[in-house]
Amino acid sequence: RYLLERRKLVECRSASTTLQSYWRMSVAQDKLALLRATTIVQSLTRAKLGGDDFKELKASASHVEAMTRMFLVRASFQSGIKSATIAQSFLRMYESRDLFSRLKSASVSLQSLWRRAKSK
């Protein structure tokens, strides 16, 4: 008698597990079908409404890219101008030092000649 009851209990559990499995599968399939339908509706809605928005976004993106390129070119140009200014500054400094050195040397030579002529 115990074995018969045990066998019935095992069969009932197995049957209930099978029913639960089929029920979960059915619910999952319904959810998947609903998700697919929703995705299709969203896709069609985006296609319908998104044409103008896409064009506007593309134009905005192009404008942002152009402004970025302009900023980078301007920064590069400014850097070039700064480098040229520094090079000019160093050249002027070198020329003024060279001129000062030559004038100093000439004045020392003149002073030396003057002192020599004065001493005779």
Residue frames relative to the residue before (quaternion, step in Angstrom):
aa qw qx qy qz dx dy dz
R 1.0000 0.0000 0.0000 0.0000 0.00 0.00 0.00
Y 0.6405 0.5295 -0.3215 0.4539 3.62 0.93 -0.86
L 0.6648 0.5085 -0.3075 0.4526 3.57 0.94 -0.88
L 0.6351 0.5221 -0.3338 0.4611 3.59 1.01 -0.73
E 0.6594 0.4995 -0.3011 0.4744 3.58 0.93 -0.89
R 0.6445 0.5204 -0.3186 0.4607 3.54 0.98 -0.85
R 0.6500 0.5142 -0.3123 0.4644 3.59 0.93 -0.90
K 0.6492 0.5068 -0.3208 0.4676 3.63 0.94 -0.81
L 0.6404 0.5262 -0.3173 0.4608 3.56 1.02 -0.85
V 0.6543 0.5022 -0.3036 0.4771 3.60 0.94 -0.87
E 0.6543 0.5061 -0.3125 0.4670 3.60 0.98 -0.84
C 0.6501 0.5114 -0.3174 0.4638 3.58 0.99 -0.82
R 0.6452 0.5091 -0.3185 0.4724 3.58 0.95 -0.83
S 0.6539 0.5102 -0.3113 0.4639 3.56 0.94 -0.88
A 0.6614 0.4990 -0.3072 0.4682 3.56 0.94 -0.89
S 0.6686 0.4875 -0.3147 0.4650 3.62 0.92 -0.84
T 0.6187 0.5289 -0.3420 0.4696 3.61 1.05 -0.71
T 0.6499 0.5081 -0.3133 0.4705 3.58 0.99 -0.85
L 0.6532 0.5063 -0.3155 0.4662 3.60 0.93 -0.87
Q 0.6509 0.5113 -0.3149 0.4645 3.61 0.94 -0.87
S 0.6424 0.5297 -0.3173 0.4539 3.55 1.00 -0.85
Y 0.6694 0.4853 -0.2949 0.4789 3.57 0.94 -0.92
W 0.6375 0.5262 -0.3304 0.4555 3.59 1.00 -0.78
R 0.6617 0.4918 -0.3075 0.4752 3.61 0.91 -0.90
M 0.6325 0.5240 -0.3329 0.4633 3.60 1.01 -0.79
S 0.6543 0.5156 -0.3118 0.4571 3.58 0.96 -0.89
V 0.6545 0.4977 -0.3087 0.4781 3.61 0.93 -0.87
A 0.6582 0.5065 -0.3157 0.4589 3.59 0.92 -0.85
Q 0.6494 0.5061 -0.3233 0.4664 3.60 1.00 -0.79
D 0.6342 0.5198 -0.3318 0.4664 3.59 1.02 -0.75
K 0.6485 0.5111 -0.3139 0.4687 3.58 0.99 -0.86
L 0.6512 0.5166 -0.3134 0.4592 3.57 0.99 -0.84
A 0.6441 0.5098 -0.3213 0.4712 3.59 0.97 -0.84
L 0.6531 0.5042 -0.3106 0.4720 3.59 0.97 -0.84
L 0.6449 0.5184 -0.3174 0.4634 3.58 1.00 -0.82
R 0.6531 0.5038 -0.3167 0.4683 3.59 0.95 -0.81
A 0.6522 0.5054 -0.3152 0.4689 3.58 0.95 -0.85
T 0.6507 0.5135 -0.3119 0.4644 3.57 0.97 -0.85
T 0.6403 0.5275 -0.3176 0.4593 3.56 0.99 -0.83
I 0.6517 0.5070 -0.3164 0.4670 3.57 0.96 -0.84
V 0.6572 0.5036 -0.3147 0.4641 3.59 0.91 -0.89
Q 0.6566 0.5043 -0.3138 0.4648 3.59 0.93 -0.88
S 0.6453 0.5286 -0.3205 0.4488 3.56 0.96 -0.85
L 0.6751 0.4815 -0.2948 0.4749 3.57 0.92 -0.89
T 0.6431 0.5173 -0.3245 0.4620 3.58 1.01 -0.79
R 0.6578 0.4961 -0.3157 0.4708 3.58 0.93 -0.83
A 0.6396 0.5220 -0.3331 0.4555 3.57 0.99 -0.80
K 0.6781 0.4955 -0.2929 0.4571 3.56 0.96 -0.87
L 0.7689 0.3650 -0.1879 0.4902 3.55 0.82 -1.02
G 0.6751 0.5692 -0.2893 0.3695 3.54 1.07 -0.68
G 0.4711 0.6992 -0.4481 0.2973 3.62 1.15 -0.29
D 0.7222 0.4180 -0.2422 0.4950 3.56 0.77 -1.06
D 0.6419 0.5245 -0.3272 0.4538 3.56 0.99 -0.83
F 0.6381 0.5284 -0.3291 0.4532 3.56 1.01 -0.80
K 0.6477 0.5110 -0.3207 0.4653 3.57 0.95 -0.84
E 0.6564 0.5068 -0.3080 0.4663 3.56 1.00 -0.85
L 0.6576 0.5023 -0.3089 0.4688 3.58 0.96 -0.85
K 0.6415 0.5206 -0.3250 0.4602 3.57 1.00 -0.81
A 0.6459 0.5060 -0.3190 0.4743 3.58 0.97 -0.81
S 0.6500 0.5104 -0.3164 0.4658 3.58 0.98 -0.83
A 0.6481 0.5141 -0.3169 0.4640 3.57 0.98 -0.86
S 0.6380 0.5175 -0.3275 0.4668 3.59 0.99 -0.79
H 0.6437 0.5199 -0.3204 0.4612 3.57 0.99 -0.82
V 0.6506 0.5086 -0.3131 0.4691 3.58 0.96 -0.88
E 0.6465 0.5120 -0.3185 0.4674 3.59 0.97 -0.84
A 0.6530 0.5119 -0.3165 0.4597 3.59 0.95 -0.84
M 0.6572 0.4998 -0.3139 0.4687 3.58 0.95 -0.84
T 0.6350 0.5261 -0.3295 0.4598 3.58 1.02 -0.76
R 0.6524 0.4994 -0.3139 0.4759 3.57 0.94 -0.89
M 0.6373 0.5251 -0.3311 0.4566 3.59 0.98 -0.84
F 0.6476 0.5196 -0.3181 0.4577 3.58 0.95 -0.88
L 0.6756 0.4939 -0.2993 0.4584 3.58 0.91 -0.91
V 0.6575 0.4947 -0.3136 0.4739 3.60 0.95 -0.84
R 0.6486 0.5170 -0.3206 0.4575 3.56 0.97 -0.86
A 0.6490 0.5110 -0.3169 0.4661 3.59 0.98 -0.86
S 0.6439 0.5111 -0.3178 0.4723 3.58 1.00 -0.82
F 0.6539 0.5110 -0.3057 0.4667 3.58 0.97 -0.88
Q 0.6429 0.5170 -0.3167 0.4681 3.57 0.97 -0.89
S 0.6388 0.5216 -0.3204 0.4662 3.57 1.02 -0.83
G 0.6431 0.5197 -0.3134 0.4670 3.57 1.03 -0.82
I 0.6438 0.5098 -0.3171 0.4744 3.57 0.98 -0.84
K 0.6489 0.5126 -0.3228 0.4604 3.58 0.95 -0.86
S 0.6494 0.5105 -0.3181 0.4653 3.59 0.97 -0.85
A 0.6515 0.5055 -0.3166 0.4687 3.59 0.96 -0.84
T 0.6411 0.5237 -0.3232 0.4585 3.60 0.98 -0.81
I 0.6516 0.5029 -0.3142 0.4730 3.58 0.97 -0.84
A 0.6452 0.5121 -0.3234 0.4657 3.60 0.97 -0.85
Q 0.6480 0.5065 -0.3181 0.4716 3.60 0.96 -0.83
S 0.6339 0.5377 -0.3273 0.4494 3.56 0.98 -0.81
F 0.6735 0.4818 -0.2982 0.4748 3.58 0.91 -0.90
L 0.6317 0.5250 -0.3370 0.4602 3.60 1.02 -0.73
R 0.6553 0.4985 -0.3116 0.4744 3.59 0.93 -0.87
M 0.6325 0.5241 -0.3331 0.4629 3.59 1.00 -0.83
Y 0.6575 0.5049 -0.3145 0.4624 3.59 0.89 -0.90
E 0.6702 0.4961 -0.3066 0.4590 3.60 0.89 -0.92
S 0.6769 0.4784 -0.3158 0.4618 3.60 0.90 -0.83
R 0.6342 0.5070 -0.3393 0.4750 3.62 1.03 -0.69
D 0.6433 0.5168 -0.3235 0.4631 3.57 1.00 -0.83
L 0.6489 0.5060 -0.3147 0.4732 3.60 0.97 -0.87
F 0.6504 0.5097 -0.3162 0.4661 3.59 0.92 -0.88
S 0.6520 0.5141 -0.3156 0.4594 3.57 0.95 -0.88
R 0.6742 0.4859 -0.3063 0.4643 3.61 0.90 -0.86
L 0.6559 0.5014 -0.3155 0.4679 3.60 0.99 -0.83
K 0.6410 0.5158 -0.3257 0.4658 3.57 1.01 -0.79
S 0.6543 0.5098 -0.3103 0.4646 3.56 0.96 -0.91
A 0.6591 0.5028 -0.3084 0.4665 3.58 0.97 -0.86
S 0.6770 0.4792 -0.3128 0.4627 3.60 0.89 -0.84
V 0.6186 0.5153 -0.3548 0.4753 3.62 1.05 -0.67
S 0.6431 0.5154 -0.3246 0.4641 3.61 0.98 -0.82
L 0.6621 0.4973 -0.3084 0.4681 3.59 0.94 -0.86
Q 0.6462 0.5105 -0.3204 0.4682 3.57 0.98 -0.83
S 0.6436 0.5203 -0.3212 0.4603 3.54 1.01 -0.83
L 0.6606 0.4915 -0.3043 0.4791 3.59 0.96 -0.91
W 0.6468 0.5244 -0.3186 0.4530 3.59 0.96 -0.83
R 0.6652 0.4904 -0.3044 0.4737 3.57 0.92 -0.86
R 0.6443 0.5174 -0.3226 0.4617 3.56 1.01 -0.81
A 0.6771 0.4800 -0.2923 0.4750 3.57 0.95 -0.90
K 0.6522 0.5210 -0.3127 0.4532 3.55 1.03 -0.72
S 0.6637 0.5119 -0.3046 0.4524 3.58 1.03 -0.70
K 0.6385 0.5443 -0.3407 0.4242 3.66 1.07 -0.39
